[in-house]
Amino acid sequence: MDSQVISSRVADSQPRFVEYDVAPVGAPNVVMVVLDDVGFAQLGCFGATIATPNIDRLASRGLRYNRFHVTSVCSSTRAALHTGRNHHAVGMGVTEEAALGFPGYTGRIPKSAAMLARILKDGGYNTMSVGKWHMTPKTDYSAAGPFGQWPLGVGFERFYGFLGAETSQWAPELVRDNTHVDPPRTPEEGYHLTEDLVDESIRMIQDQQQAEARKPFFLHLATGAAHAPHQVTEEWVEPYYGKFDDGWEAWREEVFANQVAAGVVPADTVLTERPAWVPEWSTIPAEQRRLFARYMEVYAGFVTHTDHHLGRLFDALEARGIADDTIVMVLSDNGVSAEGGVTGTLN
């Protein structure tokens, strides 16, 4: 850096301008997609009978991991993912709304644990977060903050999404940057959160590329899907009518066979026994079996709907000619949705 000189004469003075951090030459863009409550056997590329052609397409061009470990709850996985540390070491041993106020369970990530977004921003990246956050204490949700644990407080330059664990897909509680905002449309006008989040992701990438295409970006897209509430229009559910009528035992055996055939699990793998707290399908009353099958039909439709919109994001990267310069990761924060316990809930 040249020295700055201030003299009594302009001719003898030398300015010094601020130098911004610049990413290494050839640094790739990074798109990190974090699904919610989508288990190991819920994607087509891992043996599921749920259609996920766009994620499958991505998997066919890259790597699949069958020993990729996460925690059992949302906030903990996200804290570990964004800090690179054990979730207890950064105060997120439980979900943030269940914080206990003791070491490891404060629900607040300490400033000593730099988040991935801040590290990349300091390294010359533009940083954007869209969708679920779930790492801000509920006491900090107000319009007056404090904002230190909001996305913009930990290294993201732009944010559009929701702060908590879950929200309605039809009428979500949304935040743009540090401001609470209303959804752009109503459910009657065809609004759905997943579609909106992908629209915003594509828009942010377009804005960034038009302004500074030479600068790499980090996009964190965390869907509300497939966490409860499972909400999707019937056209996405219809292809799954009757697909789960044989029950969970038959479906898990079918998916397991697909996984063995595809090499997702070793050929000598033994399927885990049905847990004692899960009733045998044949012992459940017919009306209840129909309800449970409907639950799964909606869940499957919700996952396929999510995959469809992720496909639009992947296509946008291709259309801009930056797909080959972008690392795209798709993962889930934990296993399948468990709201409502064994019998589920309609609320």
C-alpha positions in Angstrom: 0.0 0.0 0.0 1.4 3.4 -1.0 1.9 5.9 1.8 -0.4 8.9 2.1 1.3 12.3 2.0 -0.4 15.5 3.0 1.6 18.6 2.0 0.9 22.3 1.9 1.0 21.9 -1.9 -1.4 19.7 -3.9 1.5 18.8 -6.2 3.5 17.4 -3.3 0.5 15.5 -1.7 -0.3 11.8 -2.4 -3.7 10.3 -1.7 -4.3 6.9 -0.3 -7.6 5.2 -1.1 -9.3 2.4 1.0 -8.4 -1.0 -0.3 -11.2 -3.6 0.0 -10.6 -7.3 0.6 -10.4 -9.1 -2.7 -11.1 -12.9 -3.0 -8.4 -15.0 -4.5 -8.4 -15.3 -8.3 -10.8 -18.1 -9.4 -12.6 -18.2 -6.0 -15.9 -20.1 -6.6 -19.3 -18.9 -5.8 -21.0 -20.9 -3.1 -24.7 -21.8 -2.9 -25.6 -23.7 0.3 -29.2 -25.0 0.3 -30.4 -26.2 3.7 -33.6 -28.2 3.7 -35.7 -28.6 6.8 -36.8 -31.9 8.3 -35.9 -33.9 5.2 -34.5 -37.3 6.2 -31.9 -39.6 4.7 -34.5 -41.6 2.7 -36.7 -38.7 1.4 -34.7 -37.8 -1.7 -34.9 -39.8 -5.0 -31.1 -39.9 -5.2 -31.1 -41.7 -1.9 -33.7 -44.3 -2.8 -36.9 -42.5 -2.0 -40.0 -42.9 -4.2 -40.6 -39.2 -3.7 -39.8 -37.3 -6.9 -36.8 -34.9 -6.6 -35.5 -34.8 -10.1 -33.6 -31.5 -9.7 -31.7 -32.5 -6.6 -31.1 -35.9 -8.3 -29.7 -34.1 -11.3 -27.3 -32.1 -9.1 -26.3 -35.3 -7.3 -25.5 -37.1 -10.6 -23.0 -34.3 -11.4 -21.3 -34.3 -8.0 -20.9 -36.2 -4.8 -23.4 -37.9 -2.4 -22.5 -38.4 1.2 -24.0 -41.3 3.2 -22.1 -40.5 6.4 -23.0 -36.9 6.7 -23.8 -36.2 10.3 -26.0 -33.4 11.7 -27.6 -32.9 15.1 -31.2 -33.9 15.9 -32.6 -30.3 16.0 -32.6 -27.2 13.8 -30.7 -24.5 15.6 -27.9 -26.8 16.7 -27.1 -28.1 13.2 -27.3 -24.5 11.8 -24.9 -23.2 14.5 -22.4 -26.0 13.9 -22.7 -25.5 10.1 -22.2 -21.7 10.2 -19.4 -21.7 12.8 -17.6 -24.9 12.1 -17.7 -25.8 15.8 -19.5 -28.2 18.0 -23.0 -26.7 18.7 -22.4 -26.8 22.5 -19.2 -24.8 22.1 -21.3 -21.9 20.6 -24.2 -22.0 23.0 -26.7 -23.8 20.8 -27.0 -27.2 22.5 -30.8 -26.9 22.0 -33.1 -24.9 19.7 -32.8 -21.2 20.5 -36.3 -20.9 21.9 -35.5 -23.6 24.4 -32.3 -21.9 25.7 -31.6 -22.7 29.4 -29.2 -19.9 30.3 -26.3 -22.3 31.2 -23.0 -22.8 29.4 -23.6 -24.6 26.1 -27.3 -23.8 26.1 -27.4 -20.0 26.1 -29.1 -19.8 22.7 -26.6 -17.0 21.7 -23.6 -17.6 19.5 -20.7 -15.8 21.1 -18.8 -13.1 19.1 -15.6 -15.2 19.5 -17.1 -17.7 17.1 -17.0 -16.1 13.7 -19.7 -17.2 11.3 -19.0 -18.5 7.9 -20.6 -15.4 6.3 -18.3 -13.0 8.1 -15.2 -15.0 7.2 -16.2 -15.1 3.5 -17.2 -11.4 3.5 -13.9 -10.5 5.0 -12.3 -12.6 2.3 -13.9 -10.6 -0.5 -17.3 -12.4 -1.0 -20.7 -10.9 -1.2 -22.9 -12.7 1.3 -26.7 -13.3 1.1 -29.0 -15.3 3.3 -32.6 -16.3 2.3 -35.1 -18.3 4.2 -35.0 -19.8 7.7 -32.6 -18.5 10.2 -33.4 -19.9 13.7 -30.3 -18.7 15.4 -31.7 -15.5 16.9 -33.1 -15.5 20.5 -36.9 -14.8 20.5 -36.3 -11.9 22.9 -34.4 -10.2 20.1 -37.2 -10.5 17.4 -38.7 -7.0 17.9 -38.5 -4.2 15.4 -36.0 -2.6 17.7 -33.7 -5.6 17.9 -31.1 -5.9 19.3 -29.8 -7.0 15.9 -26.5 -8.5 16.8 -27.7 -12.1 16.4 -29.7 -11.4 13.2 -28.2 -12.4 9.9 -26.9 -8.9 9.1 -25.2 -8.8 12.5 -23.1 -11.9 11.9 -21.7 -11.2 8.4 -24.5 -11.4 5.9 -25.0 -8.3 3.7 -28.5 -9.1 2.7 -31.3 -11.2 4.3 -34.9 -12.1 3.3 -36.7 -14.8 5.3 -38.0 -15.6 8.7 -36.2 -15.7 12.1 -37.9 -18.6 13.9 -38.3 -22.3 13.7 -41.3 -22.4 11.4 -43.8 -20.2 9.7 -46.9 -20.5 7.5 -46.1 -21.2 3.8 -49.2 -19.1 2.9 -48.8 -16.1 5.2 -45.3 -16.1 6.7 -43.7 -13.7 9.2 -41.0 -12.2 7.0 -38.0 -10.0 7.5 -36.0 -8.1 5.0 -32.5 -7.2 6.3 -33.4 -5.8 9.8 -37.1 -4.9 9.0 -40.3 -6.9 9.4 -42.2 -6.9 6.1 -45.4 -8.3 4.7 -45.4 -11.0 2.0 -45.6 -9.6 -1.5 -48.8 -11.4 -2.3 -51.7 -13.1 -0.6 -52.5 -16.9 -0.7 -55.5 -16.0 -2.9 -53.0 -14.5 -5.4 -51.0 -17.7 -5.5 -48.4 -16.9 -2.9 -46.2 -19.7 -1.5 -43.1 -19.1 0.7 -40.8 -21.6 -1.1 -41.5 -20.0 -4.5 -40.9 -16.5 -3.0 -37.6 -17.6 -1.4 -36.3 -19.0 -4.6 -37.5 -15.8 -6.5 -35.6 -13.7 -4.0 -32.5 -15.9 -4.3 -32.4 -15.5 -8.0 -33.0 -11.8 -7.8 -30.1 -11.4 -5.3 -27.8 -13.3 -7.6 -28.8 -11.2 -10.5 -28.3 -7.9 -8.6 -24.8 -9.1 -7.4 -23.7 -10.3 -10.9 -24.9 -7.1 -12.6 -23.1 -4.9 -10.1 -19.8 -6.9 -9.6 -19.7 -10.1 -11.6 -16.0 -10.5 -10.9 -16.7 -10.8 -7.1 -17.7 -14.2 -5.8 -20.9 -14.6 -3.8 -22.1 -16.8 -0.9 -25.8 -17.6 -1.0 -27.3 -19.4 2.0 -30.9 -20.6 1.1 -32.7 -22.3 3.9 -36.2 -23.4 3.0 -39.1 -23.7 5.5 -39.8 -27.0 3.7 -40.3 -29.7 4.7 -40.8 -28.6 8.3 -44.4 -28.4 9.6 -46.8 -26.9 8.7 -46.9 -29.0 5.5 -48.6 -26.7 3.1 -48.8 -27.1 -0.6 -51.5 -26.9 -3.3 -53.3 -30.1 -4.1 -51.8 -30.4 -7.6 -48.5 -31.4 -5.9 -50.2 -33.9 -3.6 -52.3 -35.6 -6.3 -49.4 -37.7 -7.8 -49.0 -39.4 -4.5 -52.6 -40.4 -3.9 -52.6 -44.0 -2.7 -48.8 -44.3 -2.8 -48.5 -44.9 0.9 -51.7 -46.9 1.6 -49.6 -50.0 2.3 -48.1 -48.3 5.4 -44.8 -47.3 6.8 -43.4 -50.8 7.1 -43.9 -51.5 3.4 -42.6 -48.1 2.3 -39.4 -48.3 4.4 -38.7 -51.8 3.1 -39.1 -50.5 -0.5 -36.9 -47.5 0.1 -34.3 -49.7 1.8 -34.2 -52.1 -1.1 -33.7 -49.1 -3.5 -30.8 -47.9 -1.3 -29.1 -51.3 -1.4 -29.6 -51.5 -5.1 -28.2 -48.1 -5.7 -25.2 -48.6 -3.4 -26.3 -45.9 -1.0 -25.8 -48.5 1.8 -23.7 -51.6 1.7 -25.3 -54.8 0.3 -25.0 -56.5 3.7 -26.8 -53.8 5.6 -29.6 -55.0 7.9 -32.7 -52.8 8.1 -33.2 -51.5 11.6 -36.2 -53.0 13.4 -39.4 -50.9 13.7 -39.3 -49.1 17.1 -41.6 -50.4 19.7 -43.4 -47.1 20.0 -44.4 -47.2 16.4 -47.5 -49.4 16.0 -47.7 -52.1 13.4 -49.6 -50.8 10.4 -52.1 -53.6 10.3 -53.2 -52.9 13.9 -54.3 -49.3 13.2 -58.0 -48.6 12.5 -58.7 -48.0 8.8 -59.7 -44.4 9.3 -56.5 -43.7 11.1 -54.5 -45.4 8.4 -56.1 -43.2 5.8 -55.2 -40.1 7.8 -51.6 -41.2 8.2 -51.3 -42.0 4.5 -52.7 -38.5 3.7 -50.1 -37.0 6.0 -47.4 -38.7 3.9 -49.0 -37.8 0.6 -48.9 -34.1 1.6 -45.3 -34.4 2.9 -44.2 -36.0 -0.3 -45.9 -33.4 -2.4 -44.3 -30.7 -0.3 -40.8 -32.1 -1.0 -41.4 -32.5 -4.7 -42.7 -28.9 -4.8 -39.6 -27.7 -3.1 -37.4 -29.6 -5.5 -39.2 -28.0 -8.4 -38.4 -24.5 -7.2 -34.8 -25.4 -6.4 -34.6 -26.5 -10.0 -35.4 -22.9 -11.0 -32.4 -21.7 -9.0 -30.1 -24.3 -10.5 -31.4 -23.3 -14.0 -30.8 -19.6 -13.2 -27.1 -20.4 -12.4 -26.9 -22.3 -15.8 -28.6 -19.4 -17.7 -26.1 -16.9 -16.3 -23.2 -19.1 -17.3 -21.9 -19.4 -13.7 -22.9 -22.9 -12.8 -19.4 -24.4 -13.4 -17.9 -21.7 -11.2 -20.3 -22.4 -8.3 -20.2 -24.9 -5.5 -23.7 -26.0 -4.8 -24.5 -27.9 -1.6 -27.8 -29.4 -0.6 -28.3 -30.8 2.9 -30.9 -31.1 5.6 -30.7 -29.9 9.2 -32.0 -33.2 10.6 -34.4 -36.0 10.0 -38.1 -35.9 9.1 -40.7 -33.7 10.7 -41.9 -35.0 14.1 -44.4 -32.3 15.1 -47.4 -33.9 16.9 -45.6 -37.0 18.0 -46.8 -40.4 16.9 -50.2 -39.3 15.7 -49.3 -36.0 14.2 -51.4 -32.9 14.4 -53.7 -31.0 12.1 -52.8 -27.7 13.7 
